Amino acid sequence: MWPFKKIRINACDRKEREIRFLGIPIFQYGCRKFDGFKESYLKIFPKSFEHKALDKIISFLPKDNTYDHVWIVRTIGLGESHLLNYMMEELVTKWKVKNPCFMSHRVVYKDMFGLYNAIPFYHIKIKYLDYALYLSTRNLKYKGQWFHVHHCTYDESTVWRQRKLEGKDKTHATETYKKDAGIKKFNDAALRFPEDVKKSTLKKVEGLNTDKFIFFAPEAQGAKRINADQWGVLFSKLKEAGFDVFVNTVSGLYPYGRSARLSVAQAVYLASLAKGIVALRSGFSEILCAVRNRHELHVIYTEFRGFSTTDFFDTYTLVNYPFYNPDNTFEHKVTSKNKDDIFNKIFIEIRDHSVKS
């Protein structure tokens, strides 16, 4: 095995290198942006990129903590992070975990993980690239604790995405997640809604007919949005059929139905009460899919960050997820040519399902 190894950091305004000999950092050099200015540097016998990143992360843990395994939820997507709940049983067994915790730069994950378990969560209060770029190992023991990067490193994620875009990797996303985590199957998990979440949610949506309403989730981080007018047509049909409608929106681009600023937990709880859910494919739609004993869920696929609608569907179809229920989950590939037909089909299925139930 070649004794030298070069670690490359290439992203945004950073171009940095670390040279290791037999695993020991010999020197680092490069250029990075610091406080708005570009800085060039050279360091001899430095602490490794990875250890410096972990030192920053550890600073957000209690000083007297006794966690033996720390999961760093590096993933930006809510769905990829959510799936960790369906891996933990296998991971705890694999690593013989006694006292775990979660950490992430996205504080919203605390709300999401809290729907499943009582594992402590800590917020990494630094910019994403300031730590994610420098973690080059999925599983690393440092200062007596194991650190696991979920579900893979930044570089590995970049390579995987490029291979998918080039058509070189046809595997479903869930197979990649399991392979990265070193597990063979997902475990079961169940959402739970604390009483304070239930009460606070109902208070925020006072006036909504919670006995007969449809939950819209028309927004996503990466998927191409469908024009608000298209959702408006569906809204009008549902109103005529006697349904109230709640629109889960951050942008405020949907001037109909009811809406309110809800946390992830509150939004999922409210959706669990709906007579039907219509959602653009997103990480949030995965959590909605995981709700047990819900009414039907219609998930809409469009183009996604360079993926065609079909490729997006093939890579992320909910059929392969551990919480998928074919009896009440319906997926639709929407294009500019068929969107009217698809939305009309969704309306008919919701209306007819309501009559039967």
C-alpha positions as CSV (number, residue, x, y, z in Angstrom):
1,M,0.0,0.0,0.0
2,W,1.3,3.4,-1.0
3,P,2.3,5.2,2.3
4,F,1.3,8.6,1.2
5,K,-2.3,9.9,1.0
6,K,-3.6,13.2,-0.2
7,I,-6.9,14.6,1.2
8,R,-8.5,17.0,-1.1
9,I,-11.0,19.8,-0.1
10,N,-12.7,21.4,-3.1
11,A,-15.9,23.3,-2.6
12,C,-17.1,26.9,-2.9
13,D,-14.1,29.1,-2.1
14,R,-12.0,26.4,-0.6
15,K,-9.1,24.5,-2.2
16,E,-7.1,22.7,0.4
17,R,-4.9,19.7,0.6
18,E,-3.6,17.5,3.4
19,I,-0.7,15.1,2.9
20,R,-0.5,12.1,5.1
21,F,2.4,9.6,5.6
22,L,1.3,6.3,7.1
23,G,-1.9,8.0,8.3
24,I,-0.1,10.9,10.0
25,P,-0.6,14.5,8.6
26,I,2.7,15.9,7.4
27,F,1.5,19.2,6.1
28,Q,-1.5,21.1,4.9
29,Y,-1.7,23.9,2.3
30,G,-4.3,25.7,0.2
31,C,-6.7,28.6,0.0
32,R,-9.9,29.2,1.8
33,K,-12.3,32.0,2.5
34,F,-12.1,33.4,6.0
35,D,-14.3,36.3,7.3
36,G,-14.9,37.5,3.7
37,F,-11.2,37.3,2.7
38,K,-9.3,34.6,0.9
39,E,-6.5,33.2,2.9
40,S,-3.6,31.0,1.6
41,Y,-1.6,29.0,4.1
42,L,0.9,26.2,4.7
43,K,1.2,24.2,7.9
44,I,3.8,21.6,8.9
45,F,2.8,18.6,11.1
46,P,-0.7,20.0,11.6
47,K,-3.7,18.4,13.4
48,S,-5.6,16.5,10.7
49,F,-8.6,18.2,8.9
50,E,-10.8,15.5,10.4
51,H,-9.7,15.9,14.0
52,K,-10.0,19.7,13.9
53,A,-13.6,19.3,12.6
54,L,-14.4,16.8,15.4
55,D,-12.9,19.2,18.0
56,K,-15.4,21.8,16.8
57,I,-18.3,19.3,16.9
58,I,-17.3,18.0,20.4
59,S,-17.4,21.6,21.7
60,F,-21.2,21.4,21.4
61,L,-21.5,18.3,23.6
62,P,-21.7,18.6,27.4
63,K,-18.2,18.5,28.9
64,D,-19.0,15.6,31.2
65,N,-20.9,13.6,28.6
66,T,-20.7,9.8,28.6
67,Y,-21.8,9.1,25.1
68,D,-20.0,6.2,23.6
69,H,-21.4,6.7,20.0
70,V,-22.2,10.0,18.3
71,W,-24.1,10.1,15.1
72,I,-23.3,13.2,13.1
73,V,-26.3,13.7,10.8
74,R,-24.4,15.4,8.0
75,T,-27.2,15.0,5.4
76,I,-29.0,18.1,4.4
77,G,-32.2,16.3,3.2
78,L,-34.9,15.6,5.8
79,G,-35.7,12.3,4.3
80,E,-32.1,10.9,4.4
81,S,-31.9,12.0,8.0
82,H,-35.4,10.6,8.9
83,L,-34.4,7.2,7.7
84,L,-31.8,6.9,10.4
85,N,-34.7,6.1,12.8
86,Y,-35.2,2.9,10.8
87,M,-31.6,2.0,11.0
88,M,-30.8,2.6,14.7
89,E,-31.9,-0.9,16.0
90,E,-29.5,-2.5,13.6
91,L,-26.7,0.0,14.2
92,V,-27.0,-0.3,18.0
93,T,-26.5,-4.0,17.7
94,K,-23.7,-3.7,15.1
95,W,-21.7,-1.3,17.2
96,K,-22.7,-2.5,20.6
97,V,-24.0,0.9,21.5
98,K,-24.8,1.7,25.1
99,N,-25.3,5.5,25.2
100,P,-25.8,7.2,21.8
101,C,-26.6,10.8,20.8
102,F,-27.4,12.6,17.5
103,M,-25.8,15.8,16.3
104,S,-26.5,18.0,13.3
105,H,-26.2,21.6,11.9
106,R,-29.9,21.5,11.3
107,V,-31.8,22.1,14.5
108,V,-35.1,21.0,12.8
109,Y,-33.9,17.4,13.1
110,K,-34.3,17.6,16.8
111,D,-38.0,17.9,16.3
112,M,-38.1,15.0,13.8
113,F,-36.0,12.6,15.9
114,G,-38.1,13.4,18.9
115,L,-41.1,11.8,17.2
116,Y,-39.4,8.4,17.3
117,N,-37.1,8.2,20.4
118,A,-35.6,9.9,23.3
119,I,-32.0,9.8,22.1
120,P,-30.4,13.2,23.0
121,F,-29.8,15.7,20.1
122,Y,-27.2,18.4,20.0
123,H,-27.1,21.3,17.6
124,I,-23.8,21.9,15.7
125,K,-23.7,25.7,15.7
126,I,-21.3,26.2,12.9
127,K,-21.7,26.5,9.1
128,Y,-22.3,23.2,7.3
129,L,-19.2,23.3,5.1
130,D,-17.0,24.2,8.1
131,Y,-17.4,20.7,9.3
132,A,-18.9,18.5,6.7
133,L,-16.2,19.0,4.1
134,Y,-13.5,17.8,6.5
135,L,-15.0,14.5,7.7
136,S,-13.5,12.0,5.4
137,T,-14.2,8.8,7.4
138,R,-17.7,7.4,8.0
139,N,-16.8,5.7,11.4
140,L,-13.9,7.1,13.5
141,K,-12.9,6.7,17.1
142,Y,-11.5,9.9,18.6
143,K,-10.8,10.8,22.2
144,G,-12.5,7.7,23.4
145,Q,-15.8,8.2,21.5
146,W,-17.0,6.7,18.2
147,F,-18.2,9.2,15.6
148,H,-20.4,8.0,12.8
149,V,-21.2,10.2,9.8
150,H,-24.7,9.5,8.5
151,H,-25.0,8.1,6.0
152,C,-21.8,8.9,4.2
153,T,-19.2,11.6,3.8
154,Y,-19.7,14.8,1.8
155,D,-17.3,13.6,-0.9
156,E,-19.0,10.2,-1.1
157,S,-22.4,11.8,-1.5
158,T,-21.0,14.0,-4.3
159,V,-19.6,11.1,-6.2
160,W,-22.8,9.0,-5.8
161,R,-24.9,11.9,-7.1
162,Q,-22.7,12.3,-10.1
163,R,-22.8,8.6,-10.9
164,K,-26.6,8.7,-10.7
165,L,-26.8,11.7,-13.1
166,E,-24.5,10.0,-15.5
167,G,-26.6,6.8,-15.4
168,K,-23.8,4.7,-14.0
169,D,-25.6,3.7,-10.8
170,K,-29.1,2.4,-11.1
171,T,-29.6,1.3,-7.5
172,H,-32.4,2.7,-5.3
173,A,-31.3,5.3,-2.8
174,T,-32.3,3.0,0.2
175,E,-29.9,0.3,-0.9
176,T,-27.1,2.9,-0.9
177,Y,-28.0,4.1,2.6
178,K,-28.0,0.5,4.0
179,K,-24.6,-0.2,2.3
180,D,-23.1,3.0,3.6
181,A,-24.3,2.2,7.1
182,G,-23.1,-1.4,6.9
183,I,-26.5,-2.9,7.7
184,K,-28.5,-5.5,5.7
185,K,-32.0,-4.4,6.6
186,F,-34.1,-1.7,8.1
187,N,-35.8,-2.1,11.5
188,D,-39.3,-1.1,12.4
189,A,-40.1,2.2,14.0
190,A,-43.2,4.0,15.0
191,L,-44.0,7.7,15.2
192,R,-45.4,9.0,18.5
193,F,-47.0,12.3,19.1
194,P,-46.6,13.8,22.6
195,E,-49.6,15.5,24.1
196,D,-48.0,19.0,24.0
197,V,-47.5,18.6,20.2
198,K,-51.2,17.6,19.8
199,K,-52.5,20.5,21.9
200,S,-50.2,23.2,20.4
201,T,-51.0,22.0,16.8
202,L,-54.8,22.2,17.3
203,K,-54.4,25.6,18.9
204,K,-52.5,26.9,15.8
205,V,-55.1,25.7,13.4
206,E,-58.3,26.8,15.2
207,G,-61.1,27.2,12.7
208,L,-59.9,24.4,10.5
209,N,-62.5,21.6,10.1
210,T,-60.2,18.8,11.5
211,D,-63.0,16.3,10.9
212,K,-62.9,16.7,7.2
213,F,-59.9,18.3,5.6
214,I,-57.1,17.6,3.1
215,F,-53.5,18.4,3.8
216,F,-51.4,20.0,1.0
217,A,-47.6,19.9,1.1
218,P,-46.7,21.6,-2.2
219,E,-43.2,22.6,-1.4
220,A,-39.8,20.9,-1.5
221,Q,-36.1,21.9,-1.4
222,G,-35.1,20.2,-4.6
223,A,-38.1,19.1,-6.6
224,K,-39.5,21.4,-9.3
225,R,-42.6,23.0,-7.9
226,I,-46.0,22.9,-9.6
227,N,-47.6,26.2,-10.3
228,A,-49.8,27.5,-7.5
229,D,-52.7,27.8,-9.9
230,Q,-52.7,24.0,-10.4
231,W,-53.0,23.5,-6.7
232,G,-55.7,26.1,-6.7
233,V,-57.9,24.1,-9.1
234,L,-57.6,21.1,-6.8
235,F,-58.4,23.2,-3.8
236,S,-61.6,24.6,-5.5
237,K,-62.8,21.1,-6.4
238,L,-62.2,19.8,-2.8
239,K,-64.0,22.8,-1.4
240,E,-67.0,22.1,-3.6
241,A,-67.0,18.5,-2.4
242,G,-67.2,19.7,1.2
243,F,-63.5,19.5,2.3
244,D,-61.5,22.1,4.2
245,V,-57.9,22.4,3.1
246,F,-54.7,23.1,5.0
247,V,-51.7,24.2,3.0
248,N,-48.3,23.5,4.6
249,T,-46.3,26.4,3.1
250,V,-43.2,28.4,4.0
251,S,-43.2,30.6,0.9
252,G,-46.7,31.8,1.3
253,L,-47.3,31.4,-2.5
254,Y,-50.6,29.6,-2.1
255,P,-53.4,32.1,-1.3
256,Y,-56.1,29.6,-0.4
257,G,-57.0,27.2,2.3
258,R,-55.7,27.5,5.9
259,S,-52.1,27.7,6.8
260,A,-50.0,28.3,9.9
261,R,-46.3,28.2,10.9
262,L,-45.9,24.6,12.2
263,S,-42.9,22.7,13.4
264,V,-42.1,19.3,11.7
265,A,-43.8,17.4,14.5
266,Q,-46.9,19.6,14.4
267,A,-47.2,19.4,10.6
268,V,-46.9,15.6,10.7
269,Y,-49.5,15.3,13.5
270,L,-51.9,17.5,11.6
271,A,-51.4,15.5,8.5
272,S,-52.2,12.3,10.4
273,L,-55.7,13.7,11.1
274,A,-56.4,14.6,7.4
275,K,-58.8,12.7,5.2
276,G,-56.2,12.8,2.5
277,I,-52.7,14.1,1.9
278,V,-51.3,15.5,-1.4
279,A,-47.6,16.2,-1.3
280,L,-44.7,17.1,-3.7
281,R,-42.0,14.4,-3.3
282,S,-39.6,15.6,-0.6
283,G,-38.0,14.4,2.6
284,F,-41.1,15.6,4.4
285,S,-43.3,13.3,2.3
286,E,-41.3,10.4,3.6
287,I,-42.3,11.2,7.2
288,L,-45.9,11.6,6.0
289,C,-45.7,8.2,4.4
290,A,-44.5,6.7,7.7
291,V,-47.6,7.8,9.6
292,R,-49.6,4.7,10.5
293,N,-53.4,4.5,10.3
294,R,-53.6,7.6,8.1
295,H,-55.8,8.2,5.1
296,E,-54.5,8.1,1.6
297,L,-51.3,9.9,0.6
298,H,-50.7,11.1,-3.0
299,V,-47.1,11.9,-3.7
300,I,-46.2,13.9,-6.8
301,Y,-42.8,13.5,-8.6
302,T,-41.4,16.2,-10.8
303,E,-37.9,17.0,-12.0
304,F,-35.3,17.1,-9.2
305,R,-31.9,18.8,-9.3
306,G,-30.8,17.5,-12.7
307,F,-32.8,14.3,-12.5
308,S,-35.7,13.8,-14.9
309,T,-39.0,13.0,-13.4
310,T,-38.6,9.3,-14.3
311,D,-35.0,9.1,-12.9
312,F,-36.1,10.8,-9.7
313,F,-39.0,8.3,-9.3
314,D,-36.7,5.3,-10.0
315,T,-34.2,6.4,-7.5
316,Y,-36.5,7.5,-4.7
317,T,-39.8,5.7,-5.1
318,L,-41.4,5.1,-1.7
319,V,-42.0,1.5,-2.6
320,N,-38.5,0.6,-1.3
321,Y,-38.8,2.3,2.0
322,P,-39.5,0.3,5.2
323,F,-42.7,2.3,6.1
324,Y,-44.4,2.1,2.7
325,N,-48.0,0.9,2.7
326,P,-49.4,0.1,-0.8
327,D,-53.0,0.2,0.5
328,N,-52.9,4.0,1.1
329,T,-49.9,5.4,-0.7
330,F,-50.1,6.5,-4.3
331,E,-47.3,7.9,-6.4
332,H,-47.7,10.1,-9.5
333,K,-45.1,11.1,-12.1
334,V,-46.2,14.6,-13.3
335,T,-45.2,16.4,-16.5
336,S,-46.5,19.5,-18.1
337,K,-48.6,17.3,-20.4
338,N,-50.3,15.2,-17.8
339,K,-50.6,17.3,-14.7
340,D,-54.2,18.3,-15.3
341,D,-55.2,14.6,-15.6
342,I,-53.1,13.6,-12.6
343,F,-54.6,16.3,-10.4
344,N,-58.1,15.4,-11.5
345,K,-57.4,11.7,-10.7
346,I,-56.2,12.6,-7.3
347,F,-59.4,14.6,-6.6
348,I,-61.6,11.7,-7.7
349,E,-59.7,9.2,-5.6
350,I,-59.9,11.4,-2.5
351,R,-63.6,12.1,-3.1
352,D,-64.5,8.4,-3.6
353,H,-62.3,7.3,-0.7
354,S,-64.1,9.7,1.6
355,V,-67.5,8.4,0.5
356,K,-66.4,4.8,1.2
357,S,-65.0,5.6,4.6
